[in-house]
Amino acid sequence: MMRTTFELARSHYDANDRHDIAGMIADIADDCRWTEMDGFPCAGTYIGGQAVVENVFKVLGGAFDGYAFKLERLLDAGDSAVGIGTYTGTHKGTGKSFTARVVHVWGASGGKIRSFEQFTDTLRVAESMA
């Protein structure tokens, strides 16, 4: 039986908690559209797991010490799942830390993640970079 969107998102977050990049992208479809919010350091839409690693995970890891996401709630919305939590980190260049609320909206079909969209307080992140 194919895993649901909720189960796929849960698997991603579990891998995130383990700092397991391969696990984080294991269920991302080659044609997945992964969108980071305008105003965020790695804003844009990236296609496929490897593009997410290069343009999101490595960018954030390079710019911030202790960059982390803490999941507080994961909601099952059928074909979608919604993760609610908090980002934290300290910008390497300025030494300023931030805390920003965030929502992730996941979409999946055929047992693979097909879409991801991030909504976050980009101002809090930008303030840490200035």
PAZA-567718 format. One line per 4 residues: number of its first residue (from 1); their letters; for each residue x negated, y, z negated of N, C-alpha, C, O. Coordinates in steps of 0.001 Angstrom, whole numbers. Layout:
# residues N
NUM	a	X,Y,Z,X,Y,Z,X,Y,Z,X,Y,Z; ...
END
This chain:
# residues 130
1	mmrt	-839,-1195,0,0,0,0,-881,1254,0,-1863,1338,-737; -511,2224,839,-1287,3451,931,-1073,4322,-296,25,4400,-846; -2152,4973,-708,-2049,5865,-1850,-1288,7132,-1484,-1342,7607,-350; -582,7664,-2469,204,8886,-2287,-711,10110,-2333,-1878,10008,-2712
5	tfel	-178,11250,-1949,-926,12501,-2032,-1368,12746,-3468,-2508,13144,-3709; -470,12508,-4425,-784,12674,-5844,-1978,11792,-6230,-2902,12260,-6895; -1964,10537,-5821,-3046,9604,-6158,-4368,10006,-5504,-5428,9875,-6116; -4309,10492,-4267,-5510,10941,-3571,-6100,12176,-4248,-7315,12268,-4422
9	arsh	-5245,13124,-4629,-5724,14322,-5327,-6313,13935,-6683,-7363,14449,-7071; -5651,13041,-7400,-6154,12579,-8698,-7540,11947,-8537,-8429,12187,-9354; -7722,11150,-7498,-9006,10513,-7233,-10093,11558,-6987,-11218,11409,-7463; -9758,12612,-6245,-10704,13706,-5987,-11112,14374,-7300,-12297,14590,-7553
13	ydan	-10129,14694,-8123,-10430,15364,-9394,-11230,14463,-10335,-12110,14942,-11051; -10935,13180,-10339,-11708,12241,-11163,-13174,12222,-10708,-14085,12206,-11535; -13391,12223,-9395,-14751,12261,-8856,-15432,13583,-9217,-16619,13605,-9542; -14682,14676,-9159,-15212,15984,-9547,-15704,15946,-10992,-16782,16454,-11300
17	drhd	-14922,15353,-11860,-15303,15262,-13276,-16590,14456,-13462,-17341,14699,-14407; -16845,13503,-12570,-18061,12679,-12617,-19228,13329,-11867,-20336,12792,-11860; -18981,14492,-11231,-19973,15161,-10379,-20387,14246,-9231,-21564,14169,-8877; -19410,13556,-8658,-19603,12567,-7600,-19116,13151,-6270,-17947,13012,-5909
21	iagm	-20037,13807,-5545,-19670,14468,-4281,-19125,13461,-3266,-18120,13728,-2606; -19774,12316,-3140,-19312,11306,-2181,-17883,10877,-2509,-17063,10703,-1608; -17590,10709,-3786,-16238,10354,-4207,-15235,11462,-3939,-14071,11199,-3637; -15700,12720,-4053,-14812,13865,-3828,-14349,13948,-2378,-13238,14400,-2102
25	iadi	-15205,13510,-1448,-14838,13624,-32,-14441,12289,583,-14109,12233,1767; -14468,11213,-200,-14211,9869,329,-12862,9745,1041,-12749,9007,2019; -11849,10452,567,-10499,10323,1127,-10107,11477,2035,-8944,11598,2421; -11071,12328,2380,-10784,13465,3259,-10850,13002,4708,-11871,12485,5161
29	addc	-9754,13193,5425,-9687,12808,6846,-10653,13658,7665,-10964,14792,7302; -11122,13093,8773,-12037,13816,9661,-11408,15097,10202,-12116,16051,10527; -10069,15118,10300,-9374,16293,10822,-8729,17135,9722,-7914,18011,10011; -9088,16877,8471,-8526,17639,7349,-8876,19119,7485,-10011,19480,7794
33	rwte	-7881,19959,7250,-8087,21412,7245,-8174,21857,5784,-7173,21843,5068; -9362,22248,5348,-9657,22618,3962,-9828,24129,3933,-10778,24643,4524; -8940,24853,3265,-8953,26310,3290,-9276,26894,1923,-8590,26639,933; -10341,27684,1901,-10733,28460,723,-10214,29876,942,-10308,30418,2044
37	mdgf	-9667,30468,-110,-8940,31732,-36,-9807,32899,443,-10988,32992,109; -9198,33780,1228,-9838,35014,1661,-10289,35782,419,-9534,35900,-546; -11502,36299,439,-12041,37028,-706,-12884,36149,-1618,-13577,36658,-2499; -12832,34823,-1416,-13632,33879,-2192,-15006,33768,-1520,-15100,33984,-312
41	pcag	-16080,33436,-2265,-17423,33401,-1661,-17546,32507,-433,-18362,32795,443; -16778,31452,-341,-16870,30554,823,-15542,30522,1579,-15101,29472,2044; -14914,31699,1692,-13622,31814,2367,-13675,31240,3772,-14673,31375,4480; -12578,30595,4164,-12480,30059,5507,-11793,28716,5515,-11422,28182,4470
45	tyig	-11627,28174,6711,-11039,26848,6873,-12097,25951,7510,-12685,26287,8538; -12321,24812,6879,-13346,23869,7302,-12679,22546,7663,-11705,22138,7030; -13207,21886,8678,-12600,20656,9182,-13468,19457,8781,-14627,19356,9183; -12892,18555,7989,-13568,17329,7595,-14423,17469,6349,-14821,18567,5961
49	gqav	-14693,16337,5738,-15397,16295,4467,-16806,16849,4499,-17212,17546,3569; -17569,16554,5556,-18950,17031,5605,-18997,18548,5686,-19880,19169,5095; -18059,19156,6409,-17995,20619,6496,-17657,21220,5133,-18140,22303,4800; -16839,20534,4347,-16500,21002,2996,-17742,20963,2105,-17996,21903,1353
53	venv	-18506,19890,2187,-19735,19789,1389,-20680,20938,1739,-21186,21629,854; -20914,21136,3039,-21887,22146,3487,-21437,23575,3212,-22239,24403,2780; -20156,23874,3461,-19665,25249,3421,-18979,25652,2126,-18730,26836,1897; -18670,24675,1277,-18002,24991,6,-18860,24518,-1165,-19376,25340,-1922
57	fkvl	-19015,23219,-1320,-19692,22688,-2504,-21135,23181,-2609,-21562,23593,-3688; -21896,23147,-1507,-23288,23587,-1548,-23392,25100,-1729,-24292,25580,-2418; -22489,25846,-1124,-22496,27308,-1261,-22244,27694,-2725,-22961,28521,-3289; -21232,27095,-3320,-20910,27431,-4710,-22018,26977,-5655,-22383,27706,-6577
61	ggaf	-22552,25783,-5432,-23648,25286,-6260,-24902,26129,-6134,-25669,26260,-7087; -25110,26702,-4952,-26268,27556,-4729,-26135,28934,-5347,-27134,29548,-5724; -24917,29421,-5455,-24679,30787,-5949,-24417,30860,-7451,-24645,31898,-8074; -23929,29739,-8045,-23500,29779,-9443,-24147,28670,-10268,-24309,27543,-9800
65	dgya	-24507,29004,-11486,-24911,28004,-12469,-23662,27537,-13194,-22797,28342,-13537; -23568,26238,-13426,-22456,25705,-14213,-21098,25882,-13572,-20082,25901,-14266; -21065,26013,-12234,-19772,26165,-11557,-18915,24930,-11833,-19359,23800,-11628; -17699,25151,-12293,-16859,24010,-12670,-15386,24311,-12438,-14957,25465,-12455
69	fkle	-14625,23247,-12220,-13170,23311,-12149,-12620,22391,-13230,-13017,21231,-13332; -11710,22914,-14028,-11052,22111,-15057,-9575,21990,-14712,-8839,22977,-14727; -9157,20787,-14406,-7755,20524,-14082,-6922,20520,-15358,-7273,19876,-16346; -5817,21248,-15317,-4895,21258,-16450,-3619,20477,-16166,-3088,19795,-17043
73	rlld	-3129,20585,-14923,-1910,19870,-14539,-2017,19468,-13086,-2560,20201,-12259; -1490,18291,-12786,-1386,17835,-11405,63,17445,-11178,589,16539,-11825; 696,18143,-10252,2122,17961,-9995,2336,17144,-8727,1696,17387,-7704; 3232,16186,-8805,3590,15354,-7659,4754,16008,-6937,5850,16122,-7486
77	agds	4515,16435,-5709,5554,17083,-4903,5809,16276,-3633,6001,16846,-2559; 5810,14954,-3757,6094,14099,-2607,4936,14066,-1635,3880,13515,-1943; 5123,14656,-452,4060,14702,550,2947,15663,162,1891,15685,794; 3183,16455,-875,2188,17404,-1377,1894,17107,-2836,2662,16428,-3518
81	avgi	771,17628,-3296,426,17602,-4712,-144,18976,-5035,-743,19625,-4177; 44,19418,-6278,-405,20735,-6694,-1250,20592,-7952,-776,20113,-8982; -2504,21012,-7854,-3403,21006,-8997,-3520,22411,-9559,-3718,23368,-8811; -3397,22538,-10872,-3463,23837,-11545,-4595,23773,-12557,-4691,22822,-13333
85	gtyt	-5448,24784,-12546,-6553,24765,-13485,-7327,26057,-13515,-6800,27128,-13216; -8605,25937,-13886,-9461,27096,-14097,-10850,26825,-13532,-11418,25748,-13717; -11385,27834,-12835,-12774,27829,-12400,-13592,28617,-13424,-13109,29597,-13992; -14827,28185,-13653,-15775,28937,-14467,-17147,28814,-13822,-17414,27871,-13077
89	gthk	-18001,29762,-14112,-19368,29709,-13629,-20102,30996,-13972,-19507,31971,-14431; -21410,30974,-13739,-22260,32147,-13948,-23047,32388,-12672,-23754,31506,-12186; -22913,33606,-12131,-23594,33920,-10881,-25103,33959,-11117,-25580,34612,-12044; -25843,33252,-10267,-27296,33155,-10438,-27991,34497,-10255,-28986,34775,-10924
93	gtgk	-27479,35330,-9358,-28127,36613,-9078,-27893,37678,-10125,-28783,38484,-10400; -26707,37695,-10714,-26362,38759,-11662,-26371,38303,-13115,-26486,39127,-14023; -26249,36988,-13344,-26148,36484,-14711,-24778,36683,-15327,-24563,36374,-16499; -23845,37204,-14527,-22475,37443,-15033,-21631,36178,-14865,-21697,35500,-13839
97	sfta	-20842,35880,-15890,-19968,34710,-15814,-18547,35144,-15481,-18185,36313,-15615; -17751,34170,-15044,-16349,34437,-14730,-15483,33261,-15158,-15954,32136,-15328; -14214,33559,-15325,-13162,32563,-15511,-12028,32993,-14601,-11591,34142,-14667; -11541,32096,-13751,-10473,32437,-12806,-9457,31300,-12733,-9825,30133,-12599
101	rvvh	-8196,31647,-12823,-7128,30673,-12656,-7068,30268,-11184,-7406,31051,-10296; -6625,29013,-10939,-6605,28515,-9569,-5491,27486,-9391,-5134,26755,-10314; -4961,27458,-8179,-4006,26433,-7757,-4519,25839,-6449,-4929,26564,-5542; -4492,24518,-6366,-4845,23792,-5141,-3585,23101,-4631,-2871,22460,-5402
105	vwga	-3313,23228,-3344,-2181,22540,-2732,-2739,21514,-1745,-3442,21859,-796; -2408,20253,-1992,-2910,19119,-1219,-1824,18558,-320,-653,18522,-698; -2213,18119,871,-1305,17400,1759,-2006,16149,2252,-3210,16167,2507; -1266,15073,2385,-1859,13824,2859,-858,13036,3687,356,13198,3560
109	sggk	-1402,12184,4532,-592,11208,5268,-1533,10101,5701,-2736,10316,5849; -982,8921,5900,-1781,7788,6334,-2887,7416,5360,-3906,6857,5765; -2697,7719,4081,-3684,7369,3073,-4915,8254,3061,-5921,7901,2444; -4857,9410,3737,-5989,10338,3792,-5516,11763,3494,-4377,12128,3783
113	irsf	-6411,12553,2914,-6125,13971,2679,-6209,14687,4015,-7220,14613,4713; -5137,15379,4360,-5064,16076,5657,-5166,17593,5512,-5537,18290,6457; -4832,18104,4309,-4900,19551,4114,-5160,19872,2650,-4772,19132,1745; -5829,21000,2452,-6124,21520,1128,-6095,23027,1255,-6688,23581,2181
117	eqft	-5410,23706,332,-5429,25161,319,-5596,25629,-1111,-4908,25177,-2026; -6533,26550,-1273,-6870,27103,-2571,-6237,28485,-2732,-6238,29292,-1802; -5695,28746,-3925,-5184,30067,-4310,-5846,30404,-5640,-5662,29685,-6623; -6621,31499,-5681,-7336,31820,-6915,-7488,33321,-7083,-7226,34094,-6161
121	dtlr	-7913,33720,-8266,-8150,35121,-8583,-9537,35483,-8070,-10518,35424,-8812; -9612,35857,-6804,-10905,36129,-6181,-11593,37338,-6812,-12821,37416,-6780; -10853,38273,-7378,-11448,39446,-8008,-12350,39044,-9162,-13447,39585,-9301; -11914,38109,-9992,-12735,37661,-11134,-14077,37107,-10648,-15120,37370,-11247
125	vaes	-14036,36335,-9553,-15257,35754,-8998,-16136,36857,-8417,-17342,36887,-8666; -15543,37758,-7651,-16298,38864,-7030,-16952,39755,-8087,-18076,40218,-7891; -16274,39995,-9184,-16845,40823,-10250,-18129,40215,-10806,-19052,40939,-11179; -18189,38888,-10861,-19386,38233,-11392,-20569,38347,-10425,-21720,38158,-10818
129	ma	-20275,38657,-9165,-21300,38708,-8131,-21844,40124,-7915,-22802,40319,-7169; -21228,41102,-8570,-21614,42514,-8347,-22395,43091,-9513,-22787,44257,-9477
END
